[in-house]
Amino acid sequence: MKKMKVLMATGMFFLAGMMFTACGAEGTEVQEQTAEQEVYQCPMDCEDGKTYEVEGQCPLCEMDLALVDA
């Protein structure tokens, strides 16, 4: 009887977890935010088109990274 209760409780937690992770509304917000993120790149193109998500300096030539037009 105790095993049955443990199995039922485990199954209920599993199903409840699936209900919360199956919701697709949160995923679309994350995709919209990443599409609007700014992208930076070295103006000398030292790294053959490599882009960065944060403003800073190029690790090779140490120039300030420039904002890339989308």
mmCIF file of the N, C-alpha and C atoms, coordinates in Angstrom:
data_MODEL
# 
_entry.id   MODEL 
# 
loop_
_atom_site.group_PDB 
_atom_site.id 
_atom_site.type_symbol 
_atom_site.label_atom_id 
_atom_site.label_alt_id 
_atom_site.label_comp_id 
_atom_site.label_asym_id 
_atom_site.label_entity_id 
_atom_site.label_seq_id 
_atom_site.pdbx_PDB_ins_code 
_atom_site.Cartn_x 
_atom_site.Cartn_y 
_atom_site.Cartn_z 
_atom_site.occupancy 
_atom_site.B_iso_or_equiv 
_atom_site.pdbx_formal_charge 
_atom_site.auth_seq_id 
_atom_site.auth_comp_id 
_atom_site.auth_asym_id 
_atom_site.auth_atom_id 
_atom_site.pdbx_PDB_model_num 
ATOM 1   N N  . MET A 1 1  ? 0.821  -1.187 0.000   1.00 0.00 ? 1  MET A N  1 
ATOM 2   C CA . MET A 1 1  ? 0.000  0.000  0.000   1.00 0.00 ? 1  MET A CA 1 
ATOM 3   C C  . MET A 1 1  ? 0.878  1.269  0.000   1.00 0.00 ? 1  MET A C  1 
ATOM 4   N N  . LYS A 1 2  ? 1.972  1.211  0.743   1.00 0.00 ? 2  LYS A N  1 
ATOM 5   C CA . LYS A 1 2  ? 2.861  2.361  0.808   1.00 0.00 ? 2  LYS A CA 1 
ATOM 6   C C  . LYS A 1 2  ? 3.516  2.619  -0.551  1.00 0.00 ? 2  LYS A C  1 
ATOM 7   N N  . LYS A 1 3  ? 3.891  1.536  -1.254  1.00 0.00 ? 3  LYS A N  1 
ATOM 8   C CA . LYS A 1 3  ? 4.487  1.684  -2.579  1.00 0.00 ? 3  LYS A CA 1 
ATOM 9   C C  . LYS A 1 3  ? 3.499  2.344  -3.537  1.00 0.00 ? 3  LYS A C  1 
ATOM 10  N N  . MET A 1 4  ? 2.239  1.979  -3.432  1.00 0.00 ? 4  MET A N  1 
ATOM 11  C CA . MET A 1 4  ? 1.209  2.533  -4.309  1.00 0.00 ? 4  MET A CA 1 
ATOM 12  C C  . MET A 1 4  ? 1.076  4.034  -4.089  1.00 0.00 ? 4  MET A C  1 
ATOM 13  N N  . LYS A 1 5  ? 1.111  4.474  -2.845  1.00 0.00 ? 5  LYS A N  1 
ATOM 14  C CA . LYS A 1 5  ? 1.006  5.902  -2.547  1.00 0.00 ? 5  LYS A CA 1 
ATOM 15  C C  . LYS A 1 5  ? 2.227  6.655  -3.082  1.00 0.00 ? 5  LYS A C  1 
ATOM 16  N N  . VAL A 1 6  ? 3.400  6.062  -2.930  1.00 0.00 ? 6  VAL A N  1 
ATOM 17  C CA . VAL A 1 6  ? 4.619  6.691  -3.423  1.00 0.00 ? 6  VAL A CA 1 
ATOM 18  C C  . VAL A 1 6  ? 4.577  6.801  -4.947  1.00 0.00 ? 6  VAL A C  1 
ATOM 19  N N  . LEU A 1 7  ? 4.155  5.754  -5.623  1.00 0.00 ? 7  LEU A N  1 
ATOM 20  C CA . LEU A 1 7  ? 4.055  5.785  -7.080  1.00 0.00 ? 7  LEU A CA 1 
ATOM 21  C C  . LEU A 1 7  ? 3.037  6.815  -7.555  1.00 0.00 ? 7  LEU A C  1 
ATOM 22  N N  . MET A 1 8  ? 1.916  6.910  -6.880  1.00 0.00 ? 8  MET A N  1 
ATOM 23  C CA . MET A 1 8  ? 0.893  7.883  -7.269  1.00 0.00 ? 8  MET A CA 1 
ATOM 24  C C  . MET A 1 8  ? 1.396  9.311  -7.055  1.00 0.00 ? 8  MET A C  1 
ATOM 25  N N  . ALA A 1 9  ? 2.072  9.549  -5.943  1.00 0.00 ? 9  ALA A N  1 
ATOM 26  C CA . ALA A 1 9  ? 2.603  10.887 -5.670  1.00 0.00 ? 9  ALA A CA 1 
ATOM 27  C C  . ALA A 1 9  ? 3.664  11.256 -6.703  1.00 0.00 ? 9  ALA A C  1 
ATOM 28  N N  . THR A 1 10 ? 4.528  10.310 -7.046  1.00 0.00 ? 10 THR A N  1 
ATOM 29  C CA . THR A 1 10 ? 5.565  10.563 -8.043  1.00 0.00 ? 10 THR A CA 1 
ATOM 30  C C  . THR A 1 10 ? 4.932  10.872 -9.396  1.00 0.00 ? 10 THR A C  1 
ATOM 31  N N  . GLY A 1 11 ? 3.913  10.121 -9.758  1.00 0.00 ? 11 GLY A N  1 
ATOM 32  C CA . GLY A 1 11 ? 3.223  10.357 -11.023 1.00 0.00 ? 11 GLY A CA 1 
ATOM 33  C C  . GLY A 1 11 ? 2.553  11.717 -11.062 1.00 0.00 ? 11 GLY A C  1 
ATOM 34  N N  . MET A 1 12 ? 1.976  12.130 -9.943  1.00 0.00 ? 12 MET A N  1 
ATOM 35  C CA . MET A 1 12 ? 1.308  13.436 -9.889  1.00 0.00 ? 12 MET A CA 1 
ATOM 36  C C  . MET A 1 12 ? 2.322  14.567 -10.040 1.00 0.00 ? 12 MET A C  1 
ATOM 37  N N  . PHE A 1 13 ? 3.489  14.441 -9.387  1.00 0.00 ? 13 PHE A N  1 
ATOM 38  C CA . PHE A 1 13 ? 4.523  15.462 -9.534  1.00 0.00 ? 13 PHE A CA 1 
ATOM 39  C C  . PHE A 1 13 ? 5.038  15.516 -10.967 1.00 0.00 ? 13 PHE A C  1 
ATOM 40  N N  . PHE A 1 14 ? 5.179  14.368 -11.587 1.00 0.00 ? 14 PHE A N  1 
ATOM 41  C CA . PHE A 1 14 ? 5.644  14.302 -12.971 1.00 0.00 ? 14 PHE A CA 1 
ATOM 42  C C  . PHE A 1 14 ? 4.652  14.997 -13.911 1.00 0.00 ? 14 PHE A C  1 
ATOM 43  N N  . LEU A 1 15 ? 3.366  14.692 -13.752 1.00 0.00 ? 15 LEU A N  1 
ATOM 44  C CA . LEU A 1 15 ? 2.344  15.304 -14.598 1.00 0.00 ? 15 LEU A CA 1 
ATOM 45  C C  . LEU A 1 15 ? 2.241  16.806 -14.358 1.00 0.00 ? 15 LEU A C  1 
ATOM 46  N N  . ALA A 1 16 ? 2.343  17.229 -13.106 1.00 0.00 ? 16 ALA A N  1 
ATOM 47  C CA . ALA A 1 16 ? 2.280  18.658 -12.799 1.00 0.00 ? 16 ALA A CA 1 
ATOM 48  C C  . ALA A 1 16 ? 3.470  19.374 -13.421 1.00 0.00 ? 16 ALA A C  1 
ATOM 49  N N  . GLY A 1 17 ? 4.639  18.771 -13.389 1.00 0.00 ? 17 GLY A N  1 
ATOM 50  C CA . GLY A 1 17 ? 5.825  19.367 -14.004 1.00 0.00 ? 17 GLY A CA 1 
ATOM 51  C C  . GLY A 1 17 ? 5.678  19.489 -15.502 1.00 0.00 ? 17 GLY A C  1 
ATOM 52  N N  . MET A 1 18 ? 5.076  18.507 -16.126 1.00 0.00 ? 18 MET A N  1 
ATOM 53  C CA . MET A 1 18 ? 4.870  18.561 -17.573 1.00 0.00 ? 18 MET A CA 1 
ATOM 54  C C  . MET A 1 18 ? 3.888  19.663 -17.944 1.00 0.00 ? 18 MET A C  1 
ATOM 55  N N  . MET A 1 19 ? 2.885  19.894 -17.108 1.00 0.00 ? 19 MET A N  1 
ATOM 56  C CA . MET A 1 19 ? 1.911  20.948 -17.405 1.00 0.00 ? 19 MET A CA 1 
ATOM 57  C C  . MET A 1 19 ? 2.584  22.318 -17.383 1.00 0.00 ? 19 MET A C  1 
ATOM 58  N N  . PHE A 1 20 ? 3.487  22.549 -16.439 1.00 0.00 ? 20 PHE A N  1 
ATOM 59  C CA . PHE A 1 20 ? 4.141  23.846 -16.345 1.00 0.00 ? 20 PHE A CA 1 
ATOM 60  C C  . PHE A 1 20 ? 5.168  24.054 -17.455 1.00 0.00 ? 20 PHE A C  1 
ATOM 61  N N  . THR A 1 21 ? 5.860  23.017 -17.875 1.00 0.00 ? 21 THR A N  1 
ATOM 62  C CA . THR A 1 21 ? 6.880  23.180 -18.904 1.00 0.00 ? 21 THR A CA 1 
ATOM 63  C C  . THR A 1 21 ? 6.296  23.137 -20.310 1.00 0.00 ? 21 THR A C  1 
ATOM 64  N N  . ALA A 1 22 ? 5.094  22.632 -20.471 1.00 0.00 ? 22 ALA A N  1 
ATOM 65  C CA . ALA A 1 22 ? 4.494  22.527 -21.791 1.00 0.00 ? 22 ALA A CA 1 
ATOM 66  C C  . ALA A 1 22 ? 3.901  23.852 -22.270 1.00 0.00 ? 22 ALA A C  1 
ATOM 67  N N  . CYS A 1 23 ? 3.780  24.820 -21.401 1.00 0.00 ? 23 CYS A N  1 
ATOM 68  C CA . CYS A 1 23 ? 3.211  26.115 -21.762 1.00 0.00 ? 23 CYS A CA 1 
ATOM 69  C C  . CYS A 1 23 ? 4.141  26.822 -22.739 1.00 0.00 ? 23 CYS A C  1 
ATOM 70  N N  . GLY A 1 24 ? 3.646  27.196 -23.917 1.00 0.00 ? 24 GLY A N  1 
ATOM 71  C CA . GLY A 1 24 ? 4.484  27.801 -24.940 1.00 0.00 ? 24 GLY A CA 1 
ATOM 72  C C  . GLY A 1 24 ? 4.510  29.320 -24.905 1.00 0.00 ? 24 GLY A C  1 
ATOM 73  N N  . ALA A 1 25 ? 3.725  29.958 -24.043 1.00 0.00 ? 25 ALA A N  1 
ATOM 74  C CA . ALA A 1 25 ? 3.655  31.414 -24.024 1.00 0.00 ? 25 ALA A CA 1 
ATOM 75  C C  . ALA A 1 25 ? 4.978  32.043 -23.611 1.00 0.00 ? 25 ALA A C  1 
ATOM 76  N N  . GLU A 1 26 ? 5.687  31.441 -22.682 1.00 0.00 ? 26 GLU A N  1 
ATOM 77  C CA . GLU A 1 26 ? 6.940  32.008 -22.210 1.00 0.00 ? 26 GLU A CA 1 
ATOM 78  C C  . GLU A 1 26 ? 8.014  31.923 -23.285 1.00 0.00 ? 26 GLU A C  1 
ATOM 79  N N  . GLY A 1 27 ? 8.027  30.894 -24.093 1.00 0.00 ? 27 GLY A N  1 
ATOM 80  C CA . GLY A 1 27 ? 9.038  30.719 -25.125 1.00 0.00 ? 27 GLY A CA 1 
ATOM 81  C C  . GLY A 1 27 ? 8.991  31.799 -26.185 1.00 0.00 ? 27 GLY A C  1 
ATOM 82  N N  . THR A 1 28 ? 7.810  32.276 -26.533 1.00 0.00 ? 28 THR A N  1 
ATOM 83  C CA . THR A 1 28 ? 7.708  33.302 -27.559 1.00 0.00 ? 28 THR A CA 1 
ATOM 84  C C  . THR A 1 28 ? 8.265  34.628 -27.069 1.00 0.00 ? 28 THR A C  1 
ATOM 85  N N  . GLU A 1 29 ? 8.097  34.938 -25.769 1.00 0.00 ? 29 GLU A N  1 
ATOM 86  C CA . GLU A 1 29 ? 8.652  36.175 -25.223 1.00 0.00 ? 29 GLU A CA 1 
ATOM 87  C C  . GLU A 1 29 ? 10.173 36.150 -25.281 1.00 0.00 ? 29 GLU A C  1 
ATOM 88  N N  . VAL A 1 30 ? 10.770 35.016 -24.993 1.00 0.00 ? 30 VAL A N  1 
ATOM 89  C CA . VAL A 1 30 ? 12.222 34.899 -25.012 1.00 0.00 ? 30 VAL A CA 1 
ATOM 90  C C  . VAL A 1 30 ? 12.733 35.082 -26.434 1.00 0.00 ? 30 VAL A C  1 
ATOM 91  N N  . GLN A 1 31 ? 12.047 34.525 -27.423 1.00 0.00 ? 31 GLN A N  1 
ATOM 92  C CA . GLN A 1 31 ? 12.465 34.669 -28.811 1.00 0.00 ? 31 GLN A CA 1 
ATOM 93  C C  . GLN A 1 31 ? 12.375 36.121 -29.262 1.00 0.00 ? 31 GLN A C  1 
ATOM 94  N N  . GLU A 1 32 ? 11.348 36.852 -28.829 1.00 0.00 ? 32 GLU A N  1 
ATOM 95  C CA . GLU A 1 32 ? 11.202 38.247 -29.211 1.00 0.00 ? 32 GLU A CA 1 
ATOM 96  C C  . GLU A 1 32 ? 12.306 39.094 -28.607 1.00 0.00 ? 32 GLU A C  1 
ATOM 97  N N  . GLN A 1 33 ? 12.696 38.800 -27.362 1.00 0.00 ? 33 GLN A N  1 
ATOM 98  C CA . GLN A 1 33 ? 13.742 39.571 -26.705 1.00 0.00 ? 33 GLN A CA 1 
ATOM 99  C C  . GLN A 1 33 ? 15.091 39.351 -27.375 1.00 0.00 ? 33 GLN A C  1 
ATOM 100 N N  . THR A 1 34 ? 15.404 38.131 -27.772 1.00 0.00 ? 34 THR A N  1 
ATOM 101 C CA . THR A 1 34 ? 16.697 37.871 -28.393 1.00 0.00 ? 34 THR A CA 1 
ATOM 102 C C  . THR A 1 34 ? 16.772 38.476 -29.786 1.00 0.00 ? 34 THR A C  1 
ATOM 103 N N  . ALA A 1 35 ? 15.638 38.610 -30.470 1.00 0.00 ? 35 ALA A N  1 
ATOM 104 C CA . ALA A 1 35 ? 15.643 39.193 -31.803 1.00 0.00 ? 35 ALA A CA 1 
ATOM 105 C C  . ALA A 1 35 ? 15.945 40.692 -31.747 1.00 0.00 ? 35 ALA A C  1 
ATOM 106 N N  . GLU A 1 36 ? 15.648 41.348 -30.625 1.00 0.00 ? 36 GLU A N  1 
ATOM 107 C CA . GLU A 1 36 ? 15.859 42.777 -30.494 1.00 0.00 ? 36 GLU A CA 1 
ATOM 108 C C  . GLU A 1 36 ? 17.210 43.118 -29.871 1.00 0.00 ? 36 GLU A C  1 
ATOM 109 N N  . GLN A 1 37 ? 18.023 42.131 -29.537 1.00 0.00 ? 37 GLN A N  1 
ATOM 110 C CA . GLN A 1 37 ? 19.303 42.386 -28.895 1.00 0.00 ? 37 GLN A CA 1 
ATOM 111 C C  . GLN A 1 37 ? 20.269 43.064 -29.842 1.00 0.00 ? 37 GLN A C  1 
ATOM 112 N N  . GLU A 1 38 ? 21.096 43.937 -29.268 1.00 0.00 ? 38 GLU A N  1 
ATOM 113 C CA . GLU A 1 38 ? 22.105 44.619 -30.067 1.00 0.00 ? 38 GLU A CA 1 
ATOM 114 C C  . GLU A 1 38 ? 23.299 43.702 -30.288 1.00 0.00 ? 38 GLU A C  1 
ATOM 115 N N  . VAL A 1 39 ? 23.937 43.846 -31.442 1.00 0.00 ? 39 VAL A N  1 
ATOM 116 C CA . VAL A 1 39 ? 25.084 43.021 -31.801 1.00 0.00 ? 39 VAL A CA 1 
ATOM 117 C C  . VAL A 1 39 ? 26.251 43.940 -32.138 1.00 0.00 ? 39 VAL A C  1 
ATOM 118 N N  . TYR A 1 40 ? 27.421 43.590 -31.628 1.00 0.00 ? 40 TYR A N  1 
ATOM 119 C CA . TYR A 1 40 ? 28.621 44.399 -31.838 1.00 0.00 ? 40 TYR A CA 1 
ATOM 120 C C  . TYR A 1 40 ? 29.660 43.605 -32.612 1.00 0.00 ? 40 TYR A C  1 
ATOM 121 N N  . GLN A 1 41 ? 30.476 44.322 -33.384 1.00 0.00 ? 41 GLN A N  1 
ATOM 122 C CA . GLN A 1 41 ? 31.497 43.688 -34.208 1.00 0.00 ? 41 GLN A CA 1 
ATOM 123 C C  . GLN A 1 41 ? 32.693 44.629 -34.337 1.00 0.00 ? 41 GLN A C  1 
ATOM 124 N N  . CYS A 1 42 ? 33.877 44.072 -34.529 1.00 0.00 ? 42 CYS A N  1 
ATOM 125 C CA . CYS A 1 42 ? 35.079 44.878 -34.714 1.00 0.00 ? 42 CYS A CA 1 
ATOM 126 C C  . CYS A 1 42 ? 34.982 45.618 -36.046 1.00 0.00 ? 42 CYS A C  1 
ATOM 127 N N  . PRO A 1 43 ? 35.238 46.940 -36.067 1.00 0.00 ? 43 PRO A N  1 
ATOM 128 C CA . PRO A 1 43 ? 35.172 47.684 -37.336 1.00 0.00 ? 43 PRO A CA 1 
ATOM 129 C C  . PRO A 1 43 ? 36.262 47.269 -38.320 1.00 0.00 ? 43 PRO A C  1 
ATOM 130 N N  . MET A 1 44 ? 37.351 46.664 -37.854 1.00 0.00 ? 44 MET A N  1 
ATOM 131 C CA . MET A 1 44 ? 38.425 46.204 -38.733 1.00 0.00 ? 44 MET A CA 1 
ATOM 132 C C  . MET A 1 44 ? 38.178 44.769 -39.225 1.00 0.00 ? 44 MET A C  1 
ATOM 133 N N  . ASP A 1 45 ? 37.137 44.125 -38.717 1.00 0.00 ? 45 ASP A N  1 
ATOM 134 C CA . ASP A 1 45 ? 36.762 42.751 -39.078 1.00 0.00 ? 45 ASP A CA 1 
ATOM 135 C C  . ASP A 1 45 ? 37.935 41.777 -38.872 1.00 0.00 ? 45 ASP A C  1 
ATOM 136 N N  . CYS A 1 46 ? 38.604 41.909 -37.732 1.00 0.00 ? 46 CYS A N  1 
ATOM 137 C CA . CYS A 1 46 ? 39.770 41.064 -37.411 1.00 0.00 ? 46 CYS A CA 1 
ATOM 138 C C  . CYS A 1 46 ? 39.413 39.580 -37.304 1.00 0.00 ? 46 CYS A C  1 
ATOM 139 N N  . GLU A 1 47 ? 38.186 39.300 -36.876 1.00 0.00 ? 47 GLU A N  1 
ATOM 140 C CA . GLU A 1 47 ? 37.811 37.912 -36.604 1.00 0.00 ? 47 GLU A CA 1 
ATOM 141 C C  . GLU A 1 47 ? 36.825 37.358 -37.632 1.00 0.00 ? 47 GLU A C  1 
ATOM 142 N N  . ASP A 1 48 ? 36.883 37.855 -38.833 1.00 0.00 ? 48 ASP A N  1 
ATOM 143 C CA . ASP A 1 48 ? 36.074 37.354 -39.952 1.00 0.00 ? 48 ASP A CA 1 
ATOM 144 C C  . ASP A 1 48 ? 34.579 37.285 -39.637 1.00 0.00 ? 48 ASP A C  1 
ATOM 145 N N  . GLY A 1 49 ? 34.009 38.387 -39.178 1.00 0.00 ? 49 GLY A N  1 
ATOM 146 C CA . GLY A 1 49 ? 32.571 38.473 -38.970 1.00 0.00 ? 49 GLY A CA 1 
ATOM 147 C C  . GLY A 1 49 ? 32.070 38.039 -37.614 1.00 0.00 ? 49 GLY A C  1 
ATOM 148 N N  . LYS A 1 50 ? 32.939 37.754 -36.664 1.00 0.00 ? 50 LYS A N  1 
ATOM 149 C CA . LYS A 1 50 ? 32.502 37.348 -35.332 1.00 0.00 ? 50 LYS A CA 1 
ATOM 150 C C  . LYS A 1 50 ? 31.783 38.506 -34.657 1.00 0.00 ? 50 LYS A C  1 
ATOM 151 N N  . THR A 1 51 ? 30.660 38.214 -34.005 1.00 0.00 ? 51 THR A N  1 
ATOM 152 C CA . THR A 1 51 ? 29.879 39.246 -33.337 1.00 0.00 ? 51 THR A CA 1 
ATOM 153 C C  . THR A 1 51 ? 29.833 38.975 -31.841 1.00 0.00 ? 51 THR A C  1 
ATOM 154 N N  . TYR A 1 52 ? 29.528 40.030 -31.101 1.00 0.00 ? 52 TYR A N  1 
ATOM 155 C CA . TYR A 1 52 ? 29.441 39.962 -29.641 1.00 0.00 ? 52 TYR A CA 1 
ATOM 156 C C  . TYR A 1 52 ? 28.113 40.563 -29.199 1.00 0.00 ? 52 TYR A C  1 
ATOM 157 N N  . GLU A 1 53 ? 27.591 40.091 -28.074 1.00 0.00 ? 53 GLU A N  1 
ATOM 158 C CA . GLU A 1 53 ? 26.330 40.603 -27.550 1.00 0.00 ? 53 GLU A CA 1 
ATOM 159 C C  . GLU A 1 53 ? 26.531 41.786 -26.610 1.00 0.00 ? 53 GLU A C  1 
ATOM 160 N N  . VAL A 1 54 ? 27.764 42.023 -26.175 1.00 0.00 ? 54 VAL A N  1 
ATOM 161 C CA . VAL A 1 54 ? 28.047 43.132 -25.263 1.00 0.00 ? 54 VAL A CA 1 
ATOM 162 C C  . VAL A 1 54 ? 29.070 44.071 -25.887 1.00 0.00 ? 54 VAL A C  1 
ATOM 163 N N  . GLU A 1 55 ? 28.937 45.340 -25.546 1.00 0.00 ? 55 GLU A N  1 
ATOM 164 C CA . GLU A 1 55 ? 29.869 46.344 -26.039 1.00 0.00 ? 55 GLU A CA 1 
ATOM 165 C C  . GLU A 1 55 ? 31.211 46.163 -25.335 1.00 0.00 ? 55 GLU A C  1 
ATOM 166 N N  . GLY A 1 56 ? 32.302 46.407 -26.033 1.00 0.00 ? 56 GLY A N  1 
ATOM 167 C CA . GLY A 1 56 ? 33.621 46.245 -25.436 1.00 0.00 ? 56 GLY A CA 1 
ATOM 168 C C  . GLY A 1 56 ? 34.706 46.532 -26.452 1.00 0.00 ? 56 GLY A C  1 
ATOM 169 N N  . GLN A 1 57 ? 35.828 45.818 -26.323 1.00 0.00 ? 57 GLN A N  1 
ATOM 170 C CA . GLN A 1 57 ? 36.948 45.994 -27.241 1.00 0.00 ? 57 GLN A CA 1 
ATOM 171 C C  . GLN A 1 57 ? 37.252 44.686 -27.945 1.00 0.00 ? 57 GLN A C  1 
ATOM 172 N N  . CYS A 1 58 ? 37.788 44.800 -29.151 1.00 0.00 ? 58 CYS A N  1 
ATOM 173 C CA . CYS A 1 58 ? 38.212 43.633 -29.920 1.00 0.00 ? 58 CYS A CA 1 
ATOM 174 C C  . CYS A 1 58 ? 39.401 42.994 -29.196 1.00 0.00 ? 58 CYS A C  1 
ATOM 175 N N  . PRO A 1 59 ? 39.377 41.688 -29.003 1.00 0.00 ? 59 PRO A N  1 
ATOM 176 C CA . PRO A 1 59 ? 40.490 41.043 -28.310 1.00 0.00 ? 59 PRO A CA 1 
ATOM 177 C C  . PRO A 1 59 ? 41.787 41.024 -29.123 1.00 0.00 ? 59 PRO A C  1 
ATOM 178 N N  . LEU A 1 60 ? 41.718 41.227 -30.440 1.00 0.00 ? 60 LEU A N  1 
ATOM 179 C CA . LEU A 1 60 ? 42.919 41.200 -31.271 1.00 0.00 ? 60 LEU A CA 1 
ATOM 180 C C  . LEU A 1 60 ? 43.538 42.584 -31.461 1.00 0.00 ? 60 LEU A C  1 
ATOM 181 N N  . CYS A 1 61 ? 42.749 43.559 -31.936 1.00 0.00 ? 61 CYS A N  1 
ATOM 182 C CA . CYS A 1 61 ? 43.309 44.880 -32.230 1.00 0.00 ? 61 CYS A CA 1 
ATOM 183 C C  . CYS A 1 61 ? 42.991 45.909 -31.148 1.00 0.00 ? 61 CYS A C  1 
ATOM 184 N N  . GLU A 1 62 ? 42.160 45.550 -30.192 1.00 0.00 ? 62 GLU A N  1 
ATOM 185 C CA . GLU A 1 62 ? 41.774 46.388 -29.051 1.00 0.00 ? 62 GLU A CA 1 
ATOM 186 C C  . GLU A 1 62 ? 41.015 47.653 -29.443 1.00 0.00 ? 62 GLU A C  1 
ATOM 187 N N  . MET A 1 63 ? 40.409 47.673 -30.624 1.00 0.00 ? 63 MET A N  1 
ATOM 188 C CA . MET A 1 63 ? 39.537 48.783 -31.008 1.00 0.00 ? 63 MET A CA 1 
ATOM 189 C C  . MET A 1 63 ? 38.175 48.574 -30.357 1.00 0.00 ? 63 MET A C  1 
ATOM 190 N N  . ASP A 1 64 ? 37.428 49.670 -30.156 1.00 0.00 ? 64 ASP A N  1 
ATOM 191 C CA . ASP A 1 64 ? 36.078 49.564 -29.606 1.00 0.00 ? 64 ASP A CA 1 
ATOM 192 C C  . ASP A 1 64 ? 35.170 48.866 -30.620 1.00 0.00 ? 64 ASP A C  1 
ATOM 193 N N  . LEU A 1 65 ? 34.367 47.927 -30.121 1.00 0.00 ? 65 LEU A N  1 
ATOM 194 C CA . LEU A 1 65 ? 33.425 47.231 -30.995 1.00 0.00 ? 65 LEU A CA 1 
ATOM 195 C C  . LEU A 1 65 ? 32.328 48.197 -31.432 1.00 0.00 ? 65 LEU A C  1 
ATOM 196 N N  . ALA A 1 66 ? 31.888 48.079 -32.674 1.00 0.00 ? 66 ALA A N  1 
ATOM 197 C CA . ALA A 1 66 ? 30.871 48.958 -33.232 1.00 0.00 ? 66 ALA A CA 1 
ATOM 198 C C  . ALA A 1 66 ? 29.535 48.220 -33.306 1.00 0.00 ? 66 ALA A C  1 
ATOM 199 N N  . LEU A 1 67 ? 28.463 48.963 -33.134 1.00 0.00 ? 67 LEU A N  1 
ATOM 200 C CA . LEU A 1 67 ? 27.115 48.412 -33.227 1.00 0.00 ? 67 LEU A CA 1 
ATOM 201 C C  . LEU A 1 67 ? 26.835 48.042 -34.683 1.00 0.00 ? 67 LEU A C  1 
ATOM 202 N N  . VAL A 1 68 ? 26.358 46.806 -34.906 1.00 0.00 ? 68 VAL A N  1 
ATOM 203 C CA . VAL A 1 68 ? 26.061 46.329 -36.257 1.00 0.00 ? 68 VAL A CA 1 
ATOM 204 C C  . VAL A 1 68 ? 24.619 46.647 -36.590 1.00 0.00 ? 68 VAL A C  1 
ATOM 205 N N  . ASP A 1 69 ? 24.365 47.251 -37.764 1.00 0.00 ? 69 ASP A N  1 
ATOM 206 C CA . ASP A 1 69 ? 23.007 47.519 -38.221 1.00 0.00 ? 69 ASP A CA 1 
ATOM 207 C C  . ASP A 1 69 ? 22.354 46.220 -38.639 1.00 0.00 ? 69 ASP A C  1 
ATOM 208 N N  . ALA A 1 70 ? 21.134 46.026 -38.170 1.00 0.00 ? 70 ALA A N  1 
ATOM 209 C CA . ALA A 1 70 ? 20.416 44.783 -38.475 1.00 0.00 ? 70 ALA A CA 1 
ATOM 210 C C  . ALA A 1 70 ? 19.888 44.776 -39.881 1.00 0.00 ? 70 ALA A C  1 
# 
